[in-house]
């Protein structure tokens, strides 16, 4: 049986960098204009250590649209 603490740990957002299991602090909103409509936003999560690396990866391809804190992203109103 899972304890409440273990349930919380499995749902906590983690960094999207390969092999990283650190808590996510940043949301990198992006889209690939060849695949997505202009208003569509895909997201990667980043810890402090990987924010710049992931941002550079997306930015070099022209995909990066926004970088905000996870708290700010979660407080945004849901799209209709």
Biopython code that builds the backbone (N, CA, C, O; Angstrom):
import numpy as np
from Bio.PDB.StructureBuilder import StructureBuilder

atoms = [
    (1, "UNK", "N", (0.851, -1.185, 0.000)),
    (1, "UNK", "CA", (0.000, 0.000, 0.000)),
    (1, "UNK", "C", (0.884, 1.231, 0.000)),
    (1, "UNK", "O", (1.894, 1.269, 0.704)),
    (2, "UNK", "N", (0.518, 2.246, -0.785)),
    (2, "UNK", "CA", (1.306, 3.467, -0.852)),
    (2, "UNK", "C", (0.921, 4.427, 0.253)),
    (2, "UNK", "O", (-0.255, 4.593, 0.578)),
    (3, "UNK", "N", (1.936, 5.055, 0.825)),
    (3, "UNK", "CA", (1.663, 6.082, 1.821)),
    (3, "UNK", "C", (1.399, 7.398, 1.096)),
    (3, "UNK", "O", (1.796, 7.541, -0.060)),
    (4, "UNK", "N", (0.744, 8.361, 1.736)),
    (4, "UNK", "CA", (0.496, 9.658, 1.091)),
    (4, "UNK", "C", (1.791, 10.333, 0.636)),
    (4, "UNK", "O", (1.811, 11.002, -0.397)),
    (5, "UNK", "N", (2.865, 10.161, 1.397)),
    (5, "UNK", "CA", (4.132, 10.777, 1.025)),
    (5, "UNK", "C", (4.662, 10.211, -0.286)),
    (5, "UNK", "O", (5.157, 10.966, -1.123)),
    (6, "UNK", "N", (4.570, 8.887, -0.483)),
    (6, "UNK", "CA", (5.081, 8.293, -1.714)),
    (6, "UNK", "C", (4.205, 8.670, -2.898)),
    (6, "UNK", "O", (4.711, 8.799, -4.013)),
    (7, "UNK", "N", (2.912, 8.848, -2.689)),
    (7, "UNK", "CA", (2.024, 9.273, -3.770)),
    (7, "UNK", "C", (2.380, 10.681, -4.222)),
    (7, "UNK", "O", (2.358, 10.971, -5.418)),
    (8, "UNK", "N", (2.708, 11.562, -3.275)),
    (8, "UNK", "CA", (3.108, 12.926, -3.624)),
    (8, "UNK", "C", (4.398, 12.919, -4.425)),
    (8, "UNK", "O", (4.522, 13.672, -5.391)),
    (9, "UNK", "N", (5.350, 12.095, -4.053)),
    (9, "UNK", "CA", (6.633, 12.058, -4.727)),
    (9, "UNK", "C", (6.516, 11.575, -6.163)),
    (9, "UNK", "O", (7.284, 12.016, -7.017)),
    (10, "UNK", "N", (5.585, 10.688, -6.453)),
    (10, "UNK", "CA", (5.468, 10.163, -7.807)),
    (10, "UNK", "C", (4.774, 11.145, -8.738)),
    (10, "UNK", "O", (4.892, 11.014, -9.956)),
    (11, "UNK", "N", (4.057, 12.124, -8.202)),
    (11, "UNK", "CA", (3.362, 13.083, -9.039)),
    (11, "UNK", "C", (4.071, 14.426, -9.126)),
    (11, "UNK", "O", (3.634, 15.295, -9.881)),
    (12, "UNK", "N", (5.135, 14.620, -8.389)),
    (12, "UNK", "CA", (5.864, 15.886, -8.430)),
    (12, "UNK", "C", (6.519, 16.052, -9.799)),
    (12, "UNK", "O", (7.152, 15.119, -10.291)),
    (13, "UNK", "N", (6.378, 17.223, -10.422)),
    (13, "UNK", "CA", (6.994, 17.449, -11.736)),
    (13, "UNK", "C", (8.518, 17.359, -11.655)),
    (13, "UNK", "O", (9.139, 17.902, -10.741)),
    (14, "UNK", "N", (9.102, 16.665, -12.624)),
    (14, "UNK", "CA", (10.556, 16.521, -12.664)),
    (14, "UNK", "C", (11.107, 17.074, -13.969)),
    (14, "UNK", "O", (10.378, 17.226, -14.949)),
    (15, "UNK", "N", (12.365, 17.364, -13.970)),
    (15, "UNK", "CA", (13.076, 17.917, -15.117)),
    (15, "UNK", "C", (12.979, 16.985, -16.326)),
    (15, "UNK", "O", (13.015, 15.763, -16.183)),
    (16, "UNK", "N", (12.856, 17.576, -17.515)),
    (16, "UNK", "CA", (12.759, 16.811, -18.761)),
    (16, "UNK", "C", (14.116, 16.412, -19.333)),
    (16, "UNK", "O", (14.173, 15.647, -20.296)),
    (17, "UNK", "N", (15.210, 16.917, -18.757)),
    (17, "UNK", "CA", (16.532, 16.561, -19.270)),
    (17, "UNK", "C", (16.764, 15.063, -19.090)),
    (17, "UNK", "O", (16.386, 14.480, -18.074)),
    (18, "UNK", "N", (17.388, 14.454, -20.087)),
    (18, "UNK", "CA", (17.621, 13.012, -20.068)),
    (18, "UNK", "C", (18.357, 12.589, -18.799)),
    (18, "UNK", "O", (19.433, 13.102, -18.489)),
    (19, "UNK", "N", (17.764, 11.654, -18.080)),
    (19, "UNK", "CA", (18.384, 11.094, -16.883)),
    (19, "UNK", "C", (18.243, 11.937, -15.629)),
    (19, "UNK", "O", (18.648, 11.496, -14.553)),
    (20, "UNK", "N", (17.681, 13.137, -15.729)),
    (20, "UNK", "CA", (17.552, 14.008, -14.555)),
    (20, "UNK", "C", (16.238, 13.722, -13.849)),
    (20, "UNK", "O", (15.194, 13.609, -14.492)),
    (21, "UNK", "N", (16.285, 13.605, -12.545)),
    (21, "UNK", "CA", (15.079, 13.367, -11.753)),
    (21, "UNK", "C", (14.866, 14.503, -10.754)),
    (21, "UNK", "O", (14.091, 14.358, -9.808)),
    (22, "UNK", "N", (15.547, 15.632, -10.957)),
    (22, "UNK", "CA", (15.423, 16.776, -10.044)),
    (22, "UNK", "C", (14.051, 17.425, -10.192)),
    (22, "UNK", "O", (13.399, 17.304, -11.229)),
    (23, "UNK", "N", (13.633, 18.106, -9.151)),
    (23, "UNK", "CA", (12.356, 18.813, -9.194)),
    (23, "UNK", "C", (12.384, 19.879, -10.279)),
    (23, "UNK", "O", (13.376, 20.590, -10.438)),
    (24, "UNK", "N", (11.300, 19.983, -11.015)),
    (24, "UNK", "CA", (11.172, 21.014, -12.043)),
    (24, "UNK", "C", (10.896, 22.362, -11.381)),
    (24, "UNK", "O", (10.125, 22.457, -10.426)),
    (25, "UNK", "N", (11.537, 23.393, -11.905)),
    (25, "UNK", "CA", (11.349, 24.757, -11.427)),
    (25, "UNK", "C", (10.861, 25.650, -12.568)),
    (25, "UNK", "O", (10.176, 26.646, -12.335)),
    (26, "UNK", "N", (11.215, 25.290, -13.791)),
    (26, "UNK", "CA", (10.936, 26.095, -14.984)),
    (26, "UNK", "C", (10.076, 25.332, -15.976)),
    (26, "UNK", "O", (10.134, 24.105, -16.058)),
    (27, "UNK", "N", (9.271, 26.082, -16.732)),
    (27, "UNK", "CA", (8.511, 25.541, -17.858)),
    (27, "UNK", "C", (9.030, 26.221, -19.114)),
    (27, "UNK", "O", (9.058, 27.449, -19.196)),
    (28, "UNK", "N", (9.440, 25.428, -20.089)),
    (28, "UNK", "CA", (9.889, 25.933, -21.380)),
    (28, "UNK", "C", (8.777, 25.625, -22.376)),
    (28, "UNK", "O", (8.552, 24.469, -22.733)),
    (29, "UNK", "N", (8.087, 26.669, -22.817)),
    (29, "UNK", "CA", (6.979, 26.509, -23.763)),
    (29, "UNK", "C", (7.550, 26.639, -25.168)),
    (29, "UNK", "O", (8.312, 27.563, -25.456)),
    (30, "UNK", "N", (7.179, 25.715, -26.034)),
    (30, "UNK", "CA", (7.742, 25.710, -27.385)),
    (30, "UNK", "C", (6.746, 25.158, -28.379)),
    (30, "UNK", "O", (5.732, 24.570, -28.003)),
    (31, "UNK", "N", (7.043, 25.352, -29.646)),
    (31, "UNK", "CA", (6.323, 24.643, -30.692)),
    (31, "UNK", "C", (7.199, 24.534, -31.927)),
    (31, "UNK", "O", (8.087, 25.356, -32.157)),
    (32, "UNK", "N", (6.933, 23.511, -32.709)),
    (32, "UNK", "CA", (7.622, 23.290, -33.975)),
    (32, "UNK", "C", (6.675, 23.798, -35.057)),
    (32, "UNK", "O", (5.641, 23.179, -35.310)),
    (33, "UNK", "N", (7.013, 24.920, -35.702)),
    (33, "UNK", "CA", (6.079, 25.496, -36.676)),
    (33, "UNK", "C", (5.779, 24.586, -37.862)),
    (33, "UNK", "O", (4.784, 24.795, -38.556)),
    (34, "UNK", "N", (6.603, 23.600, -38.104)),
    (34, "UNK", "CA", (6.316, 22.648, -39.191)),
    (34, "UNK", "C", (5.245, 21.632, -38.796)),
    (34, "UNK", "O", (4.626, 21.006, -39.656)),
    (35, "UNK", "N", (5.033, 21.475, -37.491)),
    (35, "UNK", "CA", (4.079, 20.478, -36.995)),
    (35, "UNK", "C", (2.876, 21.060, -36.262)),
    (35, "UNK", "O", (1.797, 20.468, -36.271)),
    (36, "UNK", "N", (3.056, 22.219, -35.626)),
    (36, "UNK", "CA", (2.038, 22.761, -34.731)),
    (36, "UNK", "C", (1.490, 24.091, -35.238)),
    (36, "UNK", "O", (2.193, 24.848, -35.907)),
    (37, "UNK", "N", (0.243, 24.364, -34.917)),
    (37, "UNK", "CA", (-0.334, 25.673, -35.214)),
    (37, "UNK", "C", (0.381, 26.716, -34.346)),
    (37, "UNK", "O", (0.915, 26.369, -33.292)),
    (38, "UNK", "N", (0.402, 27.985, -34.768)),
    (38, "UNK", "CA", (1.162, 29.010, -34.039)),
    (38, "UNK", "C", (0.796, 29.161, -32.560)),
    (38, "UNK", "O", (1.660, 29.472, -31.741)),
    (39, "UNK", "N", (-0.471, 28.945, -32.212)),
    (39, "UNK", "CA", (-0.878, 29.118, -30.812)),
    (39, "UNK", "C", (-0.602, 27.890, -29.938)),
    (39, "UNK", "O", (-0.669, 27.987, -28.713)),
    (40, "UNK", "N", (-0.300, 26.762, -30.531)),
    (40, "UNK", "CA", (-0.044, 25.530, -29.777)),
    (40, "UNK", "C", (1.250, 25.643, -28.978)),
    (40, "UNK", "O", (2.255, 26.138, -29.489)),
    (41, "UNK", "N", (1.228, 25.192, -27.748)),
    (41, "UNK", "CA", (2.429, 25.188, -26.909)),
    (41, "UNK", "C", (2.646, 23.806, -26.321)),
    (41, "UNK", "O", (1.792, 23.277, -25.609)),
    (42, "UNK", "N", (3.790, 23.235, -26.625)),
    (42, "UNK", "CA", (4.263, 22.012, -25.985)),
    (42, "UNK", "C", (5.132, 22.495, -24.818)),
    (42, "UNK", "O", (5.566, 23.647, -24.814)),
    (43, "UNK", "N", (5.387, 21.644, -23.844)),
    (43, "UNK", "CA", (6.205, 22.076, -22.713)),
    (43, "UNK", "C", (7.252, 21.040, -22.344)),
    (43, "UNK", "O", (7.035, 19.830, -22.418)),
    (44, "UNK", "N", (8.385, 21.567, -21.949)),
    (44, "UNK", "CA", (9.413, 20.794, -21.272)),
    (44, "UNK", "C", (9.567, 21.416, -19.905)),
    (44, "UNK", "O", (9.402, 22.626, -19.746)),
    (45, "UNK", "N", (9.881, 20.601, -18.918)),
    (45, "UNK", "CA", (10.154, 21.084, -17.572)),
    (45, "UNK", "C", (11.651, 21.063, -17.335)),
    (45, "UNK", "O", (12.356, 20.206, -17.868)),
    (46, "UNK", "N", (12.139, 22.000, -16.542)),
    (46, "UNK", "CA", (13.574, 22.068, -16.287)),
    (46, "UNK", "C", (13.858, 22.395, -14.829)),
    (46, "UNK", "O", (13.143, 23.167, -14.191)),
    (47, "UNK", "N", (14.915, 21.789, -14.325)),
    (47, "UNK", "CA", (15.440, 22.150, -13.015)),
    (47, "UNK", "C", (16.363, 23.355, -13.233)),
    (47, "UNK", "O", (16.599, 23.761, -14.371)),
    (48, "UNK", "N", (16.873, 23.915, -12.160)),
    (48, "UNK", "CA", (17.786, 25.059, -12.276)),
    (48, "UNK", "C", (19.010, 24.705, -13.122)),
    (48, "UNK", "O", (19.446, 25.505, -13.949)),
    (49, "UNK", "N", (19.558, 23.517, -12.920)),
    (49, "UNK", "CA", (20.782, 23.109, -13.609)),
    (49, "UNK", "C", (20.602, 22.978, -15.124)),
    (49, "UNK", "O", (21.524, 23.289, -15.878)),
    (50, "UNK", "N", (19.446, 22.529, -15.574)),
    (50, "UNK", "CA", (19.250, 22.244, -16.999)),
    (50, "UNK", "C", (18.457, 23.295, -17.775)),
    (50, "UNK", "O", (18.271, 23.146, -18.983)),
    (51, "UNK", "N", (17.988, 24.345, -17.117)),
    (51, "UNK", "CA", (17.176, 25.356, -17.804)),
    (51, "UNK", "C", (17.906, 25.953, -18.998)),
    (51, "UNK", "O", (17.339, 26.019, -20.089)),
    (52, "UNK", "N", (19.125, 26.380, -18.821)),
    (52, "UNK", "CA", (19.868, 27.022, -19.906)),
    (52, "UNK", "C", (20.145, 26.042, -21.050)),
    (52, "UNK", "O", (20.001, 26.402, -22.218)),
    (53, "UNK", "N", (20.533, 24.829, -20.730)),
    (53, "UNK", "CA", (20.822, 23.834, -21.765)),
    (53, "UNK", "C", (19.585, 23.519, -22.607)),
    (53, "UNK", "O", (19.654, 23.509, -23.836)),
    (54, "UNK", "N", (18.463, 23.263, -21.950)),
    (54, "UNK", "CA", (17.238, 22.951, -22.682)),
    (54, "UNK", "C", (16.739, 24.163, -23.470)),
    (54, "UNK", "O", (16.247, 24.016, -24.589)),
    (55, "UNK", "N", (16.864, 25.356, -22.889)),
    (55, "UNK", "CA", (16.476, 26.580, -23.595)),
    (55, "UNK", "C", (17.328, 26.785, -24.834)),
    (55, "UNK", "O", (16.810, 27.163, -25.885)),
    (56, "UNK", "N", (18.620, 26.543, -24.728)),
    (56, "UNK", "CA", (19.521, 26.695, -25.874)),
    (56, "UNK", "C", (19.180, 25.693, -26.978)),
    (56, "UNK", "O", (19.190, 26.037, -28.160)),
    (57, "UNK", "N", (18.883, 24.468, -26.591)),
    (57, "UNK", "CA", (18.527, 23.429, -27.556)),
    (57, "UNK", "C", (17.292, 23.852, -28.365)),
    (57, "UNK", "O", (17.295, 23.786, -29.594)),
    (58, "UNK", "N", (16.244, 24.284, -27.666)),
    (58, "UNK", "CA", (15.017, 24.699, -28.348)),
    (58, "UNK", "C", (15.217, 26.005, -29.112)),
    (58, "UNK", "O", (14.699, 26.167, -30.217)),
    (59, "UNK", "N", (15.966, 26.933, -28.523)),
    (59, "UNK", "CA", (16.200, 28.226, -29.154)),
    (59, "UNK", "C", (16.981, 28.117, -30.446)),
    (59, "UNK", "O", (16.698, 28.846, -31.396)),
    (60, "UNK", "N", (17.955, 27.225, -30.507)),
    (60, "UNK", "CA", (18.769, 27.041, -31.710)),
    (60, "UNK", "C", (17.920, 26.567, -32.883)),
    (60, "UNK", "O", (18.288, 26.778, -34.039)),
    (61, "UNK", "N", (16.808, 25.939, -32.601)),
    (61, "UNK", "CA", (15.920, 25.434, -33.644)),
    (61, "UNK", "C", (14.764, 26.384, -33.939)),
    (61, "UNK", "O", (13.943, 26.122, -34.818)),
    (62, "UNK", "N", (14.707, 27.484, -33.199)),
    (62, "UNK", "CA", (13.616, 28.440, -33.373)),
    (62, "UNK", "C", (12.304, 27.979, -32.768)),
    (62, "UNK", "O", (11.243, 28.484, -33.134)),
    (63, "UNK", "N", (12.361, 27.023, -31.842)),
    (63, "UNK", "CA", (11.152, 26.453, -31.251)),
    (63, "UNK", "C", (10.736, 27.146, -29.946)),
    (63, "UNK", "O", (9.549, 27.164, -29.622)),
    (64, "UNK", "N", (11.677, 27.710, -29.198)),
    (64, "UNK", "CA", (11.397, 28.251, -27.866)),
    (64, "UNK", "C", (10.516, 29.487, -27.955)),
    (64, "UNK", "O", (10.827, 30.425, -28.690)),
    (65, "UNK", "N", (9.422, 29.490, -27.213)),
    (65, "UNK", "CA", (8.481, 30.614, -27.216)),
    (65, "UNK", "C", (8.451, 31.353, -25.889)),
    (65, "UNK", "O", (8.247, 32.567, -25.871)),
    (66, "UNK", "N", (8.649, 30.650, -24.773)),
    (66, "UNK", "CA", (8.534, 31.288, -23.462)),
    (66, "UNK", "C", (9.220, 30.428, -22.411)),
    (66, "UNK", "O", (9.233, 29.201, -22.509)),
    (67, "UNK", "N", (9.787, 31.082, -21.410)),
    (67, "UNK", "CA", (10.359, 30.403, -20.243)),
    (67, "UNK", "C", (9.806, 31.100, -19.009)),
    (67, "UNK", "O", (10.039, 32.290, -18.799)),
    (68, "UNK", "N", (9.075, 30.352, -18.200)),
    (68, "UNK", "CA", (8.474, 30.901, -16.984)),
    (68, "UNK", "C", (8.658, 29.904, -15.844)),
    (68, "UNK", "O", (8.946, 28.729, -16.071)),
    (69, "UNK", "N", (8.490, 30.385, -14.628)),
    (69, "UNK", "CA", (8.577, 29.472, -13.496)),
    (69, "UNK", "C", (7.383, 28.530, -13.517)),
    (69, "UNK", "O", (6.321, 28.860, -14.045)),
    (70, "UNK", "N", (7.572, 27.375, -12.943)),
    (70, "UNK", "CA", (6.494, 26.391, -12.863)),
    (70, "UNK", "C", (5.302, 26.979, -12.111)),
    (70, "UNK", "O", (4.154, 26.757, -12.497)),
    (71, "UNK", "N", (5.568, 27.725, -11.042)),
    (71, "UNK", "CA", (4.480, 28.332, -10.266)),
    (71, "UNK", "C", (3.686, 29.313, -11.121)),
    (71, "UNK", "O", (2.457, 29.343, -11.047)),
    (72, "UNK", "N", (4.379, 30.119, -11.938)),
    (72, "UNK", "CA", (3.688, 31.067, -12.814)),
    (72, "UNK", "C", (2.857, 30.327, -13.858)),
    (72, "UNK", "O", (1.715, 30.704, -14.120)),
    (73, "UNK", "N", (3.416, 29.287, -14.450)),
    (73, "UNK", "CA", (2.704, 28.500, -15.472)),
    (73, "UNK", "C", (1.427, 27.891, -14.893)),
    (73, "UNK", "O", (0.367, 27.931, -15.518)),
    (74, "UNK", "N", (1.546, 27.329, -13.694)),
    (74, "UNK", "CA", (0.391, 26.677, -13.065)),
    (74, "UNK", "C", (-0.693, 27.677, -12.649)),
    (74, "UNK", "O", (-1.863, 27.313, -12.533)),
    (75, "UNK", "N", (-0.303, 28.935, -12.426)),
    (75, "UNK", "CA", (-1.283, 29.947, -12.012)),
    (75, "UNK", "C", (-1.982, 30.613, -13.188)),
    (75, "UNK", "O", (-2.926, 31.376, -12.986)),
    (76, "UNK", "N", (-1.535, 30.340, -14.422)),
    (76, "UNK", "CA", (-2.179, 30.910, -15.612)),
    (76, "UNK", "C", (-3.563, 30.299, -15.774)),
    (76, "UNK", "O", (-3.777, 29.123, -15.482)),
    (77, "UNK", "N", (-4.513, 31.131, -16.250)),
    (77, "UNK", "CA", (-5.846, 30.563, -16.497)),
    (77, "UNK", "C", (-5.803, 29.545, -17.629)),
    (77, "UNK", "O", (-5.025, 29.687, -18.572)),
    (78, "UNK", "N", (-6.627, 28.539, -17.533)),
    (78, "UNK", "CA", (-6.688, 27.492, -18.566)),
    (78, "UNK", "C", (-7.270, 28.092, -19.842)),
    (78, "UNK", "O", (-8.160, 28.941, -19.795)),
    (79, "UNK", "N", (-6.751, 27.637, -20.984)),
    (79, "UNK", "CA", (-7.269, 28.100, -22.272)),
    (79, "UNK", "C", (-8.655, 27.531, -22.507)),
    (79, "UNK", "O", (-8.966, 26.406, -22.115)),
    (80, "UNK", "N", (-9.473, 28.336, -23.154)),
    (80, "UNK", "CA", (-10.844, 27.881, -23.442)),
    (80, "UNK", "C", (-10.863, 26.966, -24.651)),
    (80, "UNK", "O", (-11.925, 26.484, -25.044)),
]
sb = StructureBuilder()
sb.init_structure("model")
sb.init_model(0)
sb.init_chain("A")
sb.init_seg("    ")
for serial, (resi, resn, name, xyz) in enumerate(atoms, 1):
    if name == "N":
        sb.init_residue(resn, " ", resi, " ")
    sb.init_atom(name, np.array(xyz, "f"), 0.0, 1.0, " ", f" {name:<3s}", serial, name[0])
structure = sb.get_structure()
